[in-house]
Every structure is written in C-alpha cells, then in structure tokens.
Amino acid sequence: MVWRPEVSPATLILTPAPSDFAIVSPIDPVVLGTILARHDAEDDMWLVIGDVAGNLYLRLLTPLAIGRPAVLLPMDDAAELRLDVALRFFRRQRGQRVGLLPRAL
C-alpha cells in the first residue's frame, strides 16, 4: 500500500510550507480527483489519486501539508522525474489538464 518515494520518483512528497509564505493554496480534494487509496500512518499520510493520464501518488509528511502544501524535492538521480510529477500535481491543483506521466515512470 505504501509507495516509498526513495524507490519510486512517481511518489510526490508534500510537507507544510514555512509560515513565512503568506499565501499557500490548500489541497482541494474536489479539484484533486478521486481518492483511490488512503493510508494513515502514525506520522504521515499516503494517497493515490485517480487520473486517466496516470495516477498521482502522494506522501504527506504531516496532516498540516494538506492546508499549506510544499513539495519536498530530493536532489537525487531522479530529481527531474520528481519535478515532472510535482508539475503534474501543481497543474492539477490549478484545475489545468495534465499530460501523461513521463515514460521513465
């Protein structure tokens, strides 16, 4: 059930944005899409959001990430793939169309 982001760059890691950022758009479940799976762990939450172009896999490090989401982007060998996934999530949150997942995923 858990999609480890250190193994799969398709899993987007969300953390709360620092309080210095005055305007941060909360995650809107209506815009985000159908939740296919949800796993609440002691310290974090995992979601799979259904999308015809490719499901979104989210790991929220704390519940506060829902209200003030910020993307945590590890600078590893898969950083560009992770960035593509983050852009898909960002566009979806804005109600825009999203493209297919990158081929490497």
C-alpha positions as CSV (number, residue, x, y, z in Angstrom):
1,M,0.0,0.0,0.0
2,V,2.9,2.4,0.7
3,W,4.8,3.7,-2.3
4,R,8.2,4.7,-1.0
5,P,9.5,7.9,-2.6
6,E,13.1,6.8,-2.2
7,V,12.3,3.9,-4.5
8,S,9.6,5.5,-6.8
9,P,10.1,9.0,-8.1
10,A,6.4,8.9,-9.0
11,T,5.6,9.4,-5.3
12,L,5.4,13.1,-4.6
13,I,6.5,14.2,-1.1
14,L,4.5,17.0,0.5
15,T,5.4,18.9,3.7
16,P,3.9,22.0,5.2
17,A,5.2,25.3,3.7
18,P,7.1,27.6,6.1
19,S,4.9,30.1,7.8
20,D,6.8,33.0,6.1
21,F,4.8,32.2,2.9
22,A,1.7,34.3,3.3
23,I,-0.4,32.7,0.5
24,V,-0.3,28.9,0.1
25,S,-3.2,27.2,-1.7
26,P,-4.5,24.3,0.3
27,I,-5.1,20.9,-1.4
28,D,-8.6,21.0,-2.8
29,P,-10.0,17.4,-2.8
30,V,-12.7,18.4,-5.3
31,V,-10.1,19.5,-7.9
32,L,-7.6,16.9,-7.0
33,G,-9.8,13.9,-8.1
34,T,-11.0,10.6,-6.8
35,I,-9.0,9.1,-3.9
36,L,-8.4,5.5,-4.9
37,A,-6.5,4.6,-1.8
38,R,-5.6,6.2,1.5
39,H,-3.3,5.0,4.3
40,D,-3.0,7.0,7.5
41,A,0.2,6.1,9.4
42,E,1.3,7.4,12.8
43,D,3.3,10.3,11.4
44,D,2.2,10.7,7.8
45,M,-0.5,10.0,5.2
46,W,-0.4,8.3,1.8
47,L,-2.9,8.9,-1.0
48,V,-3.4,7.6,-4.5
49,I,-5.4,10.0,-6.7
50,G,-7.1,8.5,-9.8
51,D,-6.2,10.2,-13.1
52,V,-6.7,8.9,-16.6
53,A,-3.3,10.3,-17.6
54,G,-1.7,8.4,-14.7
55,N,-2.4,8.1,-11.0
56,L,-0.9,10.6,-8.5
57,Y,0.9,9.1,-5.6
58,L,1.3,11.4,-2.6
59,R,3.0,11.2,0.7
60,L,2.1,13.9,3.1
61,L,4.7,14.1,5.9
62,T,2.2,15.6,8.3
63,P,-1.6,16.4,8.1
64,L,-0.6,20.1,8.0
65,A,0.6,19.6,4.5
66,I,-3.0,19.5,3.3
67,G,-3.6,23.1,4.3
68,R,-0.1,24.5,3.4
69,P,1.4,22.1,0.9
70,A,5.0,22.5,-0.2
71,V,6.9,20.0,-2.4
72,L,9.9,18.3,-0.9
73,L,12.2,17.6,-3.9
74,P,15.2,15.4,-3.1
75,M,18.1,16.2,-5.4
76,D,18.9,12.6,-6.4
77,D,19.4,10.9,-9.8
78,A,15.6,11.0,-10.2
79,A,15.2,14.7,-9.5
80,E,14.0,15.6,-13.0
81,L,11.3,12.9,-12.9
82,R,10.2,14.1,-9.4
83,L,10.0,17.6,-10.8
84,D,7.7,16.4,-13.6
85,V,5.5,14.7,-11.1
86,A,5.4,17.9,-9.0
87,L,4.4,19.9,-12.0
88,R,1.6,17.5,-12.8
89,F,0.3,17.8,-9.3
90,F,0.6,21.7,-9.4
91,R,-1.3,21.9,-12.7
92,R,-4.0,19.5,-11.4
93,Q,-4.4,21.6,-8.3
94,R,-5.0,24.6,-10.5
95,G,-7.7,22.8,-12.5
96,Q,-5.5,22.5,-15.6
97,R,-5.1,19.5,-17.8
98,V,-2.2,17.3,-17.1
99,G,-0.2,15.2,-19.6
100,L,0.8,11.6,-19.4
101,L,3.4,10.5,-16.8
102,P,7.0,10.6,-18.1
103,R,8.0,7.5,-19.9
104,A,10.6,6.6,-17.3
105,L,7.9,6.1,-14.8
